[in-house]
Amino acid sequence: MAGTTTGTGHELARIYREGGDYSQVYIDMSVDTADPPGVKEQRRTSVLDALARAGAPMADIDAITDALATNPLAPSPACLYVLAKNGELVLEEALPGIAVAPESVSYGPLPDLAPLLRMQPLDFCYLVVETSRDGGEARLYRAGASAPEREEQVTGRTDTLHKVRRGGDWRNDHFQNHTEEIWKQTQSKLAATVDEVVRERMPRLLVVAGDIRARQLLEEELSEASRAILAVEPTNTRADGSSDEALAERIDSEIKRVLAEDKRAVLDQLNMHEGRGDNRVDLSFGAVVQALASAQVDTLVLDSDRLTDREALALGAEPWIATTPEDALGAPVIATVPAQLALIRAALLTDAKILFTDSYAATGSGDPRAAEDAVTLPEHAEVGAILRWRTGPPVPGT
């Protein structure tokens, strides 16, 4: 929706920096019954009643009413995150996948962005290209979003693309070479478009599908930066009667692969620096809070399950977070809040990256494969941080 924030770190930080009271809704929108309209109406009524009880102003309730009425029923499972302020929608995100936190409806100065961040990786975008011999299109998405942020179309020449007859006649060979050259020119134009998007927006992933020969020619024309993030889906999604199901599954699989690699890389760094004793990581709650208060955290890693019983102070100015009033350094205390909310807020306000562990998959999901691939913090820590600079001299001998 026009005027709403997108899920970049700077834009989410602005929500906390600007202050004010927000109406927040995070609900499961999955529909698995024979009466979707009835389910949707029941859900809408329940949410609006809860907002009114929470003290949300009528202007916010009206804005969220419109969002619930116009949001299409996404394929199950799916969730909806909506944030409104002063009668305007600040965030409206349809999030594919099962809920990662209890449903919540609230009104106040400290909206909880954790469900959004857990389902929609921060600042992660990817590029999808579908190509054929006569053209193609490139669409840039943020992970978790259903609509592209940017679309580009390339159309090649079709005036001389005659079907070439088999045989060794020199005319046929001439037309074949001419046709191949037109295909190559078309893919070169598409590759230039793709390379421009990669250069300007730096997506983490490029997925290409379409006609096999067009894909081959496109890959040959791509820049080194584009090929470095390339994944090819061997499905001609532009053929008549084709389905997008294989492409959607490949995109989901590739995003999970990249995110898993990110998590493992961060956890490898945590383990490496912890093993060296070089004071470049923190794995205790108090130390991480202190590092965030000093804007020292480069990457914050959270274990949502293990942080459940922790609380911290959310401050109205720098250093943004504290564990006791004495550590607030004169900044006003807004409220005592769940620790995860305070940590995420401080991380966003100090431009730190945020990752979540998979402790539930490791210990409670009952899925051996998920447990084997799960990424967890060392020493069963609740929270971890990779620091922008060390806290002191390294341990002697390291």
C-alpha positions in Angstrom: 0.0 0.0 0.0 1.3 3.5 -0.9 2.8 5.2 2.1 3.7 2.1 4.1 7.2 1.3 5.2 9.2 -1.5 3.6 11.2 -3.9 5.7 14.7 -2.3 5.5 16.7 -1.8 8.7 16.7 2.0 8.4 12.9 2.2 7.8 12.1 -0.1 10.7 14.5 1.9 12.9 12.5 5.0 12.1 9.4 3.5 13.6 11.2 3.4 17.0 13.1 6.7 16.5 10.1 8.7 15.7 8.2 7.4 18.8 4.4 7.8 19.3 1.8 5.1 19.8 1.2 2.3 17.3 -1.6 -0.1 16.8 -0.2 -3.5 16.0 -1.8 -6.7 14.7 0.0 -10.0 14.0 -2.4 -12.8 13.2 -2.5 -16.2 11.4 -4.4 -15.7 8.1 -4.4 -19.4 7.1 -7.8 -20.7 6.0 -8.4 -24.4 5.9 -12.1 -24.6 6.2 -14.9 -24.8 3.6 -16.1 -21.3 4.6 -13.2 -18.8 4.1 -15.5 -15.7 4.0 -17.0 -16.6 7.4 -13.6 -17.3 8.9 -12.2 -14.0 7.6 -15.2 -12.0 9.1 -14.9 -13.8 12.4 -11.1 -13.1 12.5 -11.7 -9.4 11.6 -14.3 -8.9 14.3 -12.1 -10.5 16.9 -9.1 -8.3 16.0 -11.1 -5.1 16.0 -12.6 -5.9 19.4 -9.1 -6.6 20.8 -7.8 -3.3 19.4 -10.6 -1.3 21.0 -10.0 -3.0 24.3 -6.3 -2.1 24.0 -7.2 1.5 23.7 -6.4 2.0 20.0 -7.9 5.2 18.5 -10.8 4.8 16.1 -8.6 6.2 13.2 -6.2 3.3 13.6 -9.0 0.8 13.9 -10.5 2.1 10.7 -7.2 1.8 8.8 -6.6 -1.7 10.1 -10.2 -2.6 9.2 -9.5 -1.6 5.6 -6.3 -3.6 5.6 -8.1 -6.7 6.9 -11.0 -6.2 4.4 -8.7 -5.8 1.3 -6.0 -8.3 2.2 -6.5 -11.3 0.0 -6.6 -14.8 1.5 -3.1 -16.0 1.0 -2.3 -19.7 0.4 -2.1 -21.4 3.8 -0.1 -21.2 5.9 0.3 -17.4 6.0 0.3 -14.6 8.5 -0.5 -10.8 8.4 1.5 -8.1 10.2 -0.1 -4.6 10.3 1.1 -1.5 12.1 -0.9 1.8 12.1 -0.2 5.2 13.6 -2.4 8.3 13.6 -4.9 6.6 11.3 -2.3 5.7 8.7 -0.8 2.2 7.9 2.9 2.2 8.6 3.4 -1.5 7.8 1.2 -4.1 6.0 3.0 -7.4 5.3 1.5 -10.7 4.2 4.0 -13.3 5.5 4.0 -16.8 4.0 4.6 -19.6 6.4 3.4 -20.8 9.8 3.2 -18.3 12.7 6.6 -17.9 14.5 5.1 -16.2 17.6 1.7 -16.1 19.4 -0.9 -13.9 17.7 -0.9 -10.4 19.2 -3.0 -7.2 19.1 -1.7 -4.2 21.0 -1.5 -0.4 21.2 1.4 1.5 22.6 4.8 3.1 22.0 6.8 -0.1 21.5 5.5 -2.3 18.7 7.0 -5.8 18.6 8.8 -6.3 15.2 10.1 -9.7 16.1 7.4 -11.7 14.3 8.0 -9.7 11.1 11.8 -10.0 11.4 11.7 -13.7 12.0 9.5 -14.4 9.0 11.0 -11.7 6.7 14.8 -11.5 6.7 16.0 -8.0 7.1 17.3 -6.3 4.0 17.2 -9.5 2.0 16.1 -9.1 -1.6 16.2 -11.5 -4.6 15.7 -11.3 -8.3 13.6 -13.6 -10.4 14.1 -13.8 -14.2 11.8 -15.6 -16.6 13.1 -15.7 -20.2 12.2 -16.9 -23.6 13.8 -16.5 -27.0 11.8 -13.3 -27.8 12.2 -11.6 -24.4 12.0 -11.8 -20.7 11.2 -10.1 -17.5 13.0 -9.5 -14.2 11.3 -8.9 -10.9 12.9 -7.8 -7.7 11.4 -8.9 -4.4 12.1 -8.5 -0.7 12.0 -11.9 1.0 8.6 -12.6 2.3 6.8 -10.0 0.1 4.2 -11.2 -2.4 4.5 -8.2 -4.8 7.7 -7.2 -6.5 9.4 -3.9 -5.7 10.7 -3.5 -9.2 9.8 -5.0 -12.6 11.7 -4.8 -15.9 10.6 -6.2 -19.2 12.7 -6.8 -22.3 11.2 -7.5 -25.7 13.4 -8.7 -28.6 12.8 -8.7 -32.3 10.3 -11.2 -33.6 10.0 -10.0 -37.2 12.5 -12.5 -38.6 12.1 -15.4 -36.2 10.9 -17.9 -38.8 11.0 -21.6 -38.0 14.0 -23.0 -39.8 13.4 -26.1 -41.9 15.7 -29.1 -41.5 18.3 -29.7 -44.1 21.7 -28.5 -45.2 20.6 -25.8 -47.5 22.8 -22.7 -47.1 19.7 -20.5 -46.9 18.5 -22.5 -43.9 22.0 -22.2 -42.3 21.9 -18.5 -42.9 18.5 -18.1 -41.3 19.5 -20.3 -38.4 22.6 -18.2 -37.7 20.6 -15.0 -38.1 17.9 -16.2 -35.7 20.5 -17.3 -33.2 22.0 -13.8 -33.4 18.6 -12.2 -32.7 18.2 -14.5 -29.7 21.6 -13.6 -28.4 20.9 -9.8 -28.8 17.7 -10.2 -26.9 19.4 -12.1 -24.0 22.2 -9.5 -24.0 19.6 -6.8 -23.4 18.0 -8.8 -20.7 21.4 -9.5 -19.1 22.2 -5.8 -19.1 18.9 -5.1 -17.2 19.7 -7.9 -14.7 23.2 -6.6 -14.2 21.9 -3.1 -13.6 19.5 -4.3 -10.9 22.2 -6.4 -9.3 24.6 -3.5 -9.2 22.1 -1.0 -7.8 20.1 -3.2 -5.4 22.6 -5.9 -4.5 20.2 -8.9 -4.3 21.4 -11.9 -2.4 20.0 -14.3 -5.0 19.2 -14.5 -8.8 16.9 -17.3 -9.9 16.5 -17.8 -13.7 13.8 -19.9 -15.4 12.4 -20.2 -18.9 13.3 -21.6 -22.3 16.5 -23.7 -22.1 18.3 -22.0 -25.0 17.3 -18.5 -23.8 18.6 -19.4 -20.3 21.9 -20.6 -21.8 22.4 -17.4 -23.8 21.4 -15.2 -20.9 23.9 -16.9 -18.5 26.7 -16.3 -21.0 26.0 -12.6 -21.1 25.6 -12.0 -17.3 28.3 -10.2 -15.4 30.5 -12.0 -12.9 28.5 -10.4 -10.0 25.2 -11.7 -11.3 26.6 -15.2 -12.0 27.9 -15.3 -8.4 24.4 -15.3 -7.1 22.8 -17.3 -9.9 20.5 -20.4 -9.4 18.9 -21.9 -12.5 15.5 -23.5 -12.4 15.3 -25.9 -15.4 11.6 -25.2 -16.0 10.2 -23.3 -19.0 7.7 -21.2 -17.1 6.9 -19.1 -20.2 5.6 -22.1 -22.2 1.9 -22.3 -22.8 0.1 -24.2 -20.0 3.1 -24.1 -17.7 2.9 -23.8 -13.9 4.8 -21.5 -11.6 4.8 -24.1 -8.8 8.3 -25.5 -9.6 9.7 -21.9 -9.7 8.1 -21.0 -6.4 9.5 -24.1 -4.7 13.0 -23.4 -6.1 12.9 -19.8 -4.9 11.8 -20.9 -1.4 14.5 -23.5 -1.3 17.3 -21.2 -2.5 16.3 -18.5 0.0 16.4 -21.0 2.8 19.8 -22.2 1.6 21.3 -18.6 1.5 19.8 -17.8 5.0 21.2 -21.1 6.4 24.6 -20.2 5.0 24.4 -16.7 6.6 23.5 -18.2 9.9 26.3 -20.8 9.8 28.8 -18.1 8.8 27.8 -16.0 11.8 27.9 -18.9 14.2 31.3 -19.9 12.8 32.5 -16.4 13.5 31.1 -16.6 17.1 32.8 -19.9 17.7 36.0 -18.8 16.2 36.3 -15.6 18.2 35.1 -17.3 21.3 37.8 -19.9 20.9 40.5 -17.3 20.3 39.4 -15.3 23.3 40.0 -12.1 21.3 37.1 -10.2 22.9 35.3 -9.8 19.5 32.1 -11.6 20.6 29.8 -11.6 23.6 27.6 -14.5 24.7 26.1 -13.3 27.9 22.9 -11.3 28.2 24.4 -8.5 30.3 27.5 -8.1 28.0 25.3 -8.0 24.8 23.1 -5.3 26.4 26.2 -3.3 27.3 27.6 -3.7 23.8 24.3 -2.6 22.2 24.2 0.4 24.5 27.7 1.3 23.2 26.6 0.8 19.5 29.3 -1.8 19.4 27.3 -4.7 18.0 27.7 -5.6 14.3 25.5 -8.7 14.3 23.0 -9.7 17.0 21.9 -13.3 17.3 18.8 -14.1 19.3 17.4 -17.3 20.7 13.7 -16.4 21.0 12.8 -19.5 23.1 15.6 -19.1 25.7 14.9 -15.3 26.0 11.2 -15.8 26.9 11.6 -15.0 30.6 14.0 -12.1 30.3 13.1 -8.4 30.5 15.0 -5.2 29.9 14.4 -1.5 29.9 13.5 0.3 26.7 14.9 3.9 26.8 13.6 7.0 25.0 17.1 8.1 23.9 20.6 6.7 23.7 21.8 4.3 24.9 18.3 2.9 24.0 18.6 -0.2 26.3 19.6 -1.0 29.9 19.1 -3.7 32.5 18.8 -1.3 35.5 17.7 2.4 35.8 21.3 3.2 36.9 22.5 2.1 33.4 20.1 4.5 31.6 22.7 7.3 31.7 19.9 9.9 32.2 17.7 8.6 29.3 14.0 8.3 30.1 12.7 4.8 30.7 9.8 4.1 28.4 8.9 0.8 29.9 10.1 -2.6 31.1 9.6 -4.9 28.2 10.4 -8.5 27.0 14.1 -8.7 26.5 13.8 -9.7 22.8 11.8 -6.5 22.0 14.4 -4.3 23.8 17.3 -6.1 22.1 15.8 -5.8 18.6 14.9 -2.2 19.1 18.4 -1.3 20.2 19.9 -3.3 17.3 17.8 -1.5 14.7 18.5 1.9 16.2 22.3 1.2 16.1 22.2 -0.3 12.6 23.2 -3.8 13.7 22.2 -6.9 11.7 19.8 -9.3 13.3 19.6 -13.1 13.1 17.5 -15.7 14.9 18.6 -19.2 15.9 16.7 -22.5 15.3 16.7 -23.8 18.9 13.2 -25.1 18.6 14.1 -27.1 15.5 17.1 -28.5 17.4 15.3 -29.5 20.6 11.6 -29.4 20.3 10.4 -30.0 16.7 10.8 -33.8 16.7 12.3 -33.6 13.2 15.7 -35.2 13.2 16.7 -33.6 9.8 15.6 -30.1 11.1 17.6 -30.7 14.3 20.7 -31.8 12.3 20.6 -28.6 10.2 19.6 -26.3 13.0 21.8 -23.3 13.9 22.1 -22.7 17.6 24.3 -20.5 19.8 27.4 -22.0 21.5 27.2 -22.8 25.2 23.4 -22.8 25.0 23.5 -19.0 25.2 20.3 -16.9 25.0 21.9 -14.2 22.9 25.1 -13.6 21.1 26.8 -10.7 19.4 29.7 -10.1 17.0 31.3 -6.8 17.8 32.5 -4.0 15.7 35.6 -3.6 17.8 37.0 -5.7 20.7 36.1 -4.9 24.3 39.7 -4.9 25.5 43.1 -6.4 24.9 43.0 -10.0 23.7 43.7 -12.9 26.1 47.5 -13.3 26.4 48.9 -15.9 24.0 46.1 -15.6 21.4 
